Amino acid sequence: MTTSPALRAATASIETRYSWAVATAAFATLSFSFGGLWVAAVGLKLIAADAGGQRSVPALASALAWLGSGLGGIGMGQFAMRFGIRWTVMFGSSMICVGLALSTLGPGWPLYVGHGVFMGLLGNAGLNAPLYVYVSRWFDRRRGSALALLSSGSYFAGTIWPPVFERAIATYGWRNTMLVFGLVQVSVVVPLAASIFRAPPETVPLAAGAYGSDKPKRVLGLQPNLAFALMAAASFMCCVPMAVPQGHLVALCSDLGITATHGAAMLSVVLGTAVLSRQFWGWVSDRVGGLQTVIIGSAVQVVSMIAFMLTQDEIGLFTVSAIYGLGFSGIIPAYVLALREFFPLGEAGWRVPTLLFLSGAGMAAGGWIGGVLYDYFGYYAPAFAAVVAFNVINLVMIGFLVVRQHRHPAVER
């Protein structure tokens, strides 16, 4: 549970101005490292054309990148704890560059290995999950807001890069766009990590919500690992529907006769709204807690997913995109905040990456499901209908945990 105001006032805060410098640098890092994933989303139809018209090919490459990022984050989290976040981030950025270069060799195995292994398993895995744990260790009072800022980086990437990539792909092709962006990203991230990321301050256990080194006997009235398993599974369920608009919106617009330029702009609206509203969700989560924030955001997301199925015109899709961005934006950092509220800091090194792996697996599954169902039916409505079911299951699971929290507000020691 969150630390009370009285307890916070009675303990020394670890937060300083440099804490926000670290959070801002981490935000900028993810803004570049996740940019490479949007080349395949924006150029999906052109990459598919080089693969015999199969949209499932670039969709699978993006799915493997998300899956690799989550799976590799578990090992990279331990790597960062041992060798430091600076070297982990620098290594990950370099692997992203290698992965983008390899992907330019063509659809099929080069694209799959470049995205799944180098961009995902070795690349973003070294930045995403390790940075969540790292940034959280610089904050005790406004941790939710700091995590919201950090997590906005991946969506800020989706705000600024799709219009750039759309013009670059139209002019120079998707291969040259991937290659050049890989070089740009590594030239920014490596110097930034080397100059800003240093060892985090020593944390005060209670102020950090870690309950000291004593492990809780019960969390939400459940065995700790069961409570964690439910949170992690819920994160998978909410990320399956989250991935479909992000990975297929530009192609959906093209199918409806909307230009690729407007489709890329619509994707920017989704992720730009997410960046702005995520700061609001961070403020909310600092006050009501992580689980309550998750269930509100998930409810907005399921409404917007249904609206996507019922909307065909451009103005309507822009409106639904903005609502969708508002809903999903606060969910993932709220999950991480919930973990830090209920579990010791010493377990964050594996619990946070594991949860992010499940969420990344959900993104991978959702993007792939969208491509496969489109290839089978020839339109996107079945894909949106299928992933709405995942969102409903997520609401049920989180609702169960929220009810348990009201019945068992304290962590049993």
C-alpha positions in Angstrom: 0.0 0.0 0.0 1.1 3.6 -0.4 3.1 5.4 2.2 1.0 7.7 4.4 1.6 11.5 4.3 2.5 11.5 7.9 5.1 8.8 7.4 6.5 10.5 4.4 6.8 13.8 6.3 8.7 11.9 9.1 11.3 10.4 6.8 14.0 12.0 4.8 13.3 12.0 1.1 15.8 10.7 -1.4 14.4 12.9 -4.2 16.6 15.8 -5.5 16.7 17.9 -8.6 19.1 15.3 -10.0 16.3 12.7 -9.6 14.3 14.5 -12.2 17.4 15.0 -14.4 17.8 11.2 -14.3 14.1 10.6 -15.1 14.2 13.1 -18.0 17.3 11.5 -19.4 15.7 8.1 -19.2 12.6 9.5 -20.9 14.8 10.8 -23.8 16.6 7.5 -24.0 13.4 5.5 -24.5 12.1 8.2 -27.0 15.0 7.1 -29.3 15.4 3.4 -28.5 11.7 2.6 -29.1 11.7 4.7 -32.3 13.0 1.8 -34.4 9.9 -0.3 -33.7 7.7 2.3 -35.5 9.5 1.9 -38.9 7.9 -1.5 -39.4 4.5 -0.2 -38.2 4.5 2.8 -40.6 6.0 0.8 -43.5 3.9 -2.3 -42.9 2.3 -2.4 -46.3 5.5 -1.8 -48.2 7.4 -4.4 -46.1 4.5 -6.8 -46.7 4.7 -6.1 -50.4 8.3 -7.3 -50.4 7.1 -10.4 -48.5 4.5 -11.5 -51.1 1.7 -9.3 -49.6 1.7 -11.0 -46.2 1.1 -8.4 -43.5 1.7 -11.1 -40.9 5.5 -10.9 -41.8 6.2 -7.4 -40.6 3.6 -7.9 -37.8 5.5 -10.9 -36.6 8.8 -9.0 -36.7 7.3 -6.3 -34.5 5.8 -8.9 -32.2 9.2 -10.6 -31.8 10.8 -7.2 -31.0 8.2 -6.7 -28.2 8.5 -10.3 -27.0 12.3 -10.2 -27.0 12.3 -6.9 -25.1 10.2 -8.3 -22.4 12.0 -11.7 -22.1 15.5 -10.2 -22.3 14.6 -7.6 -19.6 14.6 -10.3 -17.0 18.3 -11.1 -17.6 19.2 -7.5 -18.4 17.7 -6.4 -15.1 20.1 -8.6 -13.2 22.9 -7.4 -15.6 22.2 -3.8 -14.6 22.2 -4.6 -10.9 25.6 -6.2 -11.3 27.4 -3.9 -13.8 25.4 -0.7 -13.6 22.7 0.9 -15.7 25.1 3.0 -17.7 26.8 0.0 -19.4 23.5 -1.9 -19.8 21.9 1.0 -21.6 24.9 1.6 -23.9 25.0 -2.1 -24.8 21.3 -2.2 -25.5 21.5 0.9 -27.8 24.3 -0.6 -29.8 22.3 -3.8 -30.3 19.3 -1.8 -31.6 21.6 -0.3 -34.2 22.8 -3.7 -35.2 19.3 -5.0 -35.3 18.0 -2.3 -37.6 21.0 -2.8 -40.0 20.3 -6.5 -40.1 16.6 -6.0 -40.7 17.4 -4.1 -43.9 18.6 -7.3 -45.6 15.0 -8.2 -46.3 11.7 -9.7 -45.1 12.0 -13.1 -43.5 14.8 -14.3 -41.2 16.9 -11.1 -41.4 13.9 -9.1 -40.4 12.9 -11.5 -37.7 16.4 -11.9 -36.2 17.1 -8.2 -36.4 13.9 -7.3 -34.6 13.5 -10.2 -32.2 17.1 -10.9 -31.1 19.0 -7.6 -31.6 16.3 -4.9 -31.2 14.3 -6.9 -28.6 16.2 -9.5 -26.7 19.5 -7.6 -26.5 18.4 -4.1 -27.4 15.4 -2.6 -25.8 15.6 -5.3 -23.1 18.7 -3.4 -21.8 16.8 -0.2 -21.6 13.1 -0.6 -20.8 12.9 -2.8 -17.7 16.2 -1.9 -16.1 15.3 1.8 -16.4 12.0 1.3 -14.6 13.8 -0.2 -11.6 16.6 2.4 -11.8 14.4 5.5 -12.0 12.1 4.2 -9.2 15.2 4.1 -6.9 15.6 7.8 -7.2 12.1 8.6 -5.9 10.0 8.0 -2.8 7.4 10.8 -2.8 6.5 11.2 -6.5 7.4 7.8 -7.8 4.2 7.4 -9.8 4.8 10.7 -11.6 8.4 9.8 -12.3 7.5 6.3 -13.7 4.8 8.0 -15.8 7.4 10.3 -17.3 9.8 7.5 -18.0 7.1 5.3 -19.6 6.0 8.2 -21.8 9.3 7.8 -23.7 8.2 4.9 -25.8 5.0 6.7 -26.7 6.7 10.0 -27.3 8.7 7.9 -29.9 5.4 6.9 -31.5 4.3 10.6 -31.5 7.3 12.2 -33.2 8.7 9.4 -35.4 5.8 8.0 -37.5 5.3 11.2 -39.6 9.1 11.4 -40.0 9.3 7.8 -41.0 6.3 8.1 -43.4 8.1 10.8 -45.4 11.5 9.0 -45.2 10.0 5.7 -46.3 8.2 7.4 -49.2 11.4 9.1 -50.3 14.2 6.7 -49.5 12.5 3.4 -48.8 12.0 1.4 -45.6 15.5 -0.1 -45.6 17.4 3.2 -45.8 15.1 4.6 -43.1 15.9 1.7 -40.7 19.6 2.0 -41.3 19.8 5.8 -40.8 17.6 5.8 -37.7 19.8 3.1 -36.1 22.8 5.3 -36.5 20.9 8.4 -35.2 19.6 6.5 -32.1 23.0 5.1 -31.0 24.7 8.5 -31.5 22.2 10.1 -29.0 21.6 7.3 -26.4 25.2 6.2 -25.8 26.6 9.7 -24.9 23.4 10.5 -22.8 23.8 7.3 -20.8 27.5 7.8 -20.3 27.0 11.4 -18.9 23.8 11.1 -16.8 23.2 7.6 -15.5 25.1 7.1 -12.2 24.6 4.9 -9.1 21.2 5.6 -7.5 21.0 6.9 -3.9 20.6 4.6 -1.0 16.9 4.1 -0.4 15.1 4.4 2.9 13.1 1.1 3.0 9.8 2.4 4.4 10.0 5.7 2.5 10.5 3.7 -0.7 7.5 1.4 0.0 9.7 -1.6 0.2 8.8 -2.7 3.8 12.5 -3.2 4.6 14.1 -6.5 4.0 11.3 -8.5 5.7 9.2 -10.2 3.0 5.4 -10.0 3.4 3.5 -13.1 4.3 0.3 -12.1 2.5 -0.4 -9.5 -0.3 -4.0 -8.6 -0.8 -4.9 -11.5 1.4 -3.1 -13.9 -1.0 0.2 -15.6 -1.2 2.7 -13.0 -2.5 3.6 -15.0 -5.6 -0.1 -15.7 -6.4 -0.9 -11.9 -6.1 2.1 -11.2 -8.4 1.0 -13.9 -10.9 -2.5 -12.3 -11.2 -1.0 -8.8 -11.7 1.4 -10.1 -14.4 -1.3 -12.1 -16.2 -3.6 -9.1 -16.1 -0.8 -7.0 -17.7 -0.6 -9.5 -20.6 -4.4 -9.4 -21.1 -4.5 -5.6 -21.2 -1.6 -5.3 -23.7 -3.0 -7.7 -26.3 -5.7 -5.2 -27.3 -3.3 -2.3 -26.7 -1.1 -3.5 -29.5 -3.6 -3.7 -32.4 -4.3 0.0 -33.0 -0.6 0.9 -32.5 0.6 -1.8 -35.0 -2.2 -1.7 -37.6 -3.7 1.8 -37.5 -1.8 3.2 -40.4 -2.7 0.1 -42.5 -6.3 0.3 -41.4 -6.5 3.9 -42.5 -5.1 3.0 -45.9 -7.8 0.2 -46.3 -10.5 2.8 -45.6 -9.1 5.2 -48.3 -7.3 7.5 -45.8 -3.9 8.6 -47.0 -0.7 7.2 -45.4 0.2 10.7 -44.2 -3.1 11.1 -42.3 -2.7 7.5 -41.0 0.7 8.3 -39.6 -0.7 11.5 -38.1 -3.5 9.5 -36.5 -0.9 7.2 -34.9 0.8 10.3 -33.6 -2.4 11.5 -32.1 -2.8 8.2 -30.3 0.7 8.3 -28.8 0.8 12.1 -28.4 -2.4 11.9 -26.3 -0.8 9.1 -24.4 2.3 11.2 -23.6 0.3 14.1 -22.3 -2.3 12.1 -20.4 0.3 9.8 -18.8 1.5 12.6 -16.7 -2.1 13.0 -15.4 -2.3 9.3 -14.7 1.0 9.6 -12.8 -0.5 12.3 -10.6 -3.6 10.1 -10.1 -1.6 7.0 -9.2 0.4 8.9 -6.6 -2.9 9.6 -4.8 -5.1 6.5 -5.4 -2.5 3.8 -5.9 -1.5 1.6 -8.8 -4.3 -0.9 -9.0 -7.1 1.7 -9.0 -5.3 3.5 -11.8 -5.0 0.3 -13.8 -8.7 -0.5 -13.7 -9.8 3.0 -14.7 -7.4 3.1 -17.7 -8.4 -0.4 -18.7 -12.1 0.5 -18.7 -11.5 3.5 -21.0 -9.4 1.3 -23.3 -12.1 -1.3 -23.8 -14.6 1.4 -24.7 -12.3 2.9 -27.3 -11.5 -0.6 -28.8 -15.2 -1.1 -29.3 -15.5 2.3 -30.9 -12.7 1.4 -33.4 -14.9 -1.4 -34.7 -17.8 1.0 -35.2 -16.0 3.9 -36.8 -15.2 4.2 -40.5 -14.7 7.9 -41.2 -11.5 9.9 -40.8 -12.8 12.5 -38.2 -14.3 9.7 -36.1 -11.1 7.7 -36.2 -9.1 10.7 -35.1 -11.5 11.2 -32.1 -11.4 7.5 -31.1 -7.6 7.5 -31.4 -7.4 10.4 -28.9 -9.8 8.6 -26.5 -7.8 5.4 -26.9 -4.5 7.3 -26.1 -6.1 8.7 -23.0 -7.2 5.3 -21.7 -4.2 3.0 -22.2 -1.5 5.5 -21.3 -1.4 5.2 -17.6 -1.8 1.4 -17.3 1.8 0.0 -17.5 3.5 2.5 -15.1 0.6 1.9 -12.7 1.4 -1.8 -12.7 5.0 -1.1 -11.8 3.9 1.3 -9.1 1.6 -1.4 -7.7 4.6 -3.8 -7.5 6.6 -1.3 -5.6 3.7 -0.7 -3.3 3.2 -4.3 -2.4 6.6 -6.0 -2.7 10.1 -5.4 -1.3 12.7 -3.4 -3.2 15.0 -6.4 -3.2 12.5 -8.3 -5.4 12.0 -5.5 -7.9 15.0 -6.7 -9.9 13.0 -9.7 -11.1 9.4 -8.9 -10.5 9.3 -5.7 -12.5 11.1 -7.2 -15.6 8.9 -10.3 -15.4 5.7 -8.2 -15.4 7.1 -6.1 -18.2 7.9 -9.3 -20.1 4.3 -10.4 -19.8 3.1 -7.0 -21.0 5.6 -7.1 -23.8 4.3 -10.6 -24.7 0.8 -9.2 -24.8 1.9 -6.5 -27.2 3.6 -9.1 -29.3 0.6 -11.4 -29.3 -1.8 -8.5 -30.1 0.2 -7.2 -33.0 0.6 -10.7 -34.4 -3.1 -11.6 -33.9 -4.0 -8.5 -35.8 -1.9 -9.4 -38.8 -3.0 -13.1 -38.8 -6.8 -12.3 -38.5 -6.5 -9.6 -41.2 -4.8 -12.1 -43.6 -7.5 -14.6 -43.0 -10.6 -12.4 -43.1 -9.3 -9.5 -45.3 -10.4 -6.8 -42.9 -9.7 -5.7 -39.3 -13.1 -5.9 -37.5 -12.5 -9.6 -36.4 -9.1 -8.6 -35.0 -10.6 -5.8 -32.9 -13.5 -8.0 -31.7 -11.0 -10.8 -30.7 -8.8 -8.5 -28.6 -11.8 -6.8 -26.8 -12.3 -10.2 -25.2 -8.8 -10.0 -23.7 -9.6 -6.6 -22.4 -12.7 -7.8 -20.6 -10.8 -10.6 -19.0 -8.2 -8.0 -17.8 -11.0 -5.9 -16.2 -12.3 -9.0 -14.3 -8.8 -9.9 -13.0 -8.0 -6.3 -11.9 -11.4 -5.9 -10.4 -10.8 -9.0 -8.3 -7.5 -7.5 -7.0 -9.0 -4.1 -6.3 -11.8 -5.8 -4.2 -9.1 -7.8 -2.4 -7.2 -4.6 -1.7 -10.3 -3.0 0.0 -10.8 -6.1 2.1 -7.1 -6.4 3.0 -5.7 -2.9 2.9 -2.5 -3.8 4.8 0.4 -6.1 3.8 0.6 -8.9 6.3 4.0 -9.3 7.9 
